Amino acid sequence: MQLTSKDGNMVCDFYPAAGYTDKFVQVTSFQGKEMSERLISKRDMQYGVNSRIDAYGYEVTKFHTLPRVKFMVAC
C-alpha cells in the first residue's frame, strides 16, 4: 500500500516482507528521496496506515502486492 500526504511531498509505502507472513517493509520518502526503510509487524502497519489517514489526511494512492526483501544486519 502507498500513502501520499496532501501536498505530495511525503510518501509512505508498505510492502509485504519476503519470507514472512506477518511482517511488512515500511519505506518513507520525502520529495522523492528515500529517507528510511524498516521491518514492521502487521499490527504496526495497520496502526500507521490508520493514523496517517485519520490524523494527517494521507490518501491511498497505490497497492503493493510484490514482496520486498529487507536485509537485517546485526553488529
Contacts in CASP RR format, 6 or more apart in sequence:
PFRMAT RR
TARGET T0000
AUTHOR 0000-0000-0000
METHOD contacts of the structure
MODEL  1
MQLTSKDGNMVCDFYPAAGYTDKFVQVTSFQGKEMSERLISKRDMQYGVN
SRIDAYGYEVTKFHTLPRVKFMVAC
1 13 0 8 1.000
1 14 0 8 1.000
1 49 0 8 1.000
1 60 0 8 1.000
1 62 0 8 1.000
1 63 0 8 1.000
1 64 0 8 1.000
2 11 0 8 1.000
2 12 0 8 1.000
2 13 0 8 1.000
2 14 0 8 1.000
2 60 0 8 1.000
2 61 0 8 1.000
2 62 0 8 1.000
2 63 0 8 1.000
2 64 0 8 1.000
3 11 0 8 1.000
3 12 0 8 1.000
3 13 0 8 1.000
3 14 0 8 1.000
3 49 0 8 1.000
3 52 0 8 1.000
3 53 0 8 1.000
3 58 0 8 1.000
3 59 0 8 1.000
3 60 0 8 1.000
3 61 0 8 1.000
4 10 0 8 1.000
4 11 0 8 1.000
4 58 0 8 1.000
4 59 0 8 1.000
4 61 0 8 1.000
5 11 0 8 1.000
5 56 0 8 1.000
5 57 0 8 1.000
5 58 0 8 1.000
6 56 0 8 1.000
6 57 0 8 1.000
6 58 0 8 1.000
6 59 0 8 1.000
9 30 0 8 1.000
9 31 0 8 1.000
10 28 0 8 1.000
10 29 0 8 1.000
10 30 0 8 1.000
10 58 0 8 1.000
11 28 0 8 1.000
11 29 0 8 1.000
11 30 0 8 1.000
11 32 0 8 1.000
11 61 0 8 1.000
12 26 0 8 1.000
12 27 0 8 1.000
12 28 0 8 1.000
12 29 0 8 1.000
12 52 0 8 1.000
12 58 0 8 1.000
13 26 0 8 1.000
13 27 0 8 1.000
13 28 0 8 1.000
13 29 0 8 1.000
13 62 0 8 1.000
13 64 0 8 1.000
14 24 0 8 1.000
14 25 0 8 1.000
14 26 0 8 1.000
14 27 0 8 1.000
14 45 0 8 1.000
14 49 0 8 1.000
14 64 0 8 1.000
15 24 0 8 1.000
15 25 0 8 1.000
15 27 0 8 1.000
15 64 0 8 1.000
15 66 0 8 1.000
15 67 0 8 1.000
15 68 0 8 1.000
16 23 0 8 1.000
16 24 0 8 1.000
16 25 0 8 1.000
16 64 0 8 1.000
16 65 0 8 1.000
16 66 0 8 1.000
16 67 0 8 1.000
16 68 0 8 1.000
17 23 0 8 1.000
17 24 0 8 1.000
17 25 0 8 1.000
17 39 0 8 1.000
17 67 0 8 1.000
17 68 0 8 1.000
17 69 0 8 1.000
17 70 0 8 1.000
18 67 0 8 1.000
18 68 0 8 1.000
18 69 0 8 1.000
18 70 0 8 1.000
19 67 0 8 1.000
22 41 0 8 1.000
22 42 0 8 1.000
23 39 0 8 1.000
23 40 0 8 1.000
23 41 0 8 1.000
23 42 0 8 1.000
24 39 0 8 1.000
24 40 0 8 1.000
24 41 0 8 1.000
24 42 0 8 1.000
24 44 0 8 1.000
24 45 0 8 1.000
25 37 0 8 1.000
25 38 0 8 1.000
25 39 0 8 1.000
25 40 0 8 1.000
25 68 0 8 1.000
25 69 0 8 1.000
25 70 0 8 1.000
26 36 0 8 1.000
26 37 0 8 1.000
26 38 0 8 1.000
26 39 0 8 1.000
26 40 0 8 1.000
26 45 0 8 1.000
27 34 0 8 1.000
27 36 0 8 1.000
27 37 0 8 1.000
27 68 0 8 1.000
28 34 0 8 1.000
28 35 0 8 1.000
28 36 0 8 1.000
28 37 0 8 1.000
29 35 0 8 1.000
37 70 0 8 1.000
38 70 0 8 1.000
39 70 0 8 1.000
39 72 0 8 1.000
52 58 0 8 1.000
53 59 0 8 1.000
53 60 0 8 1.000
END
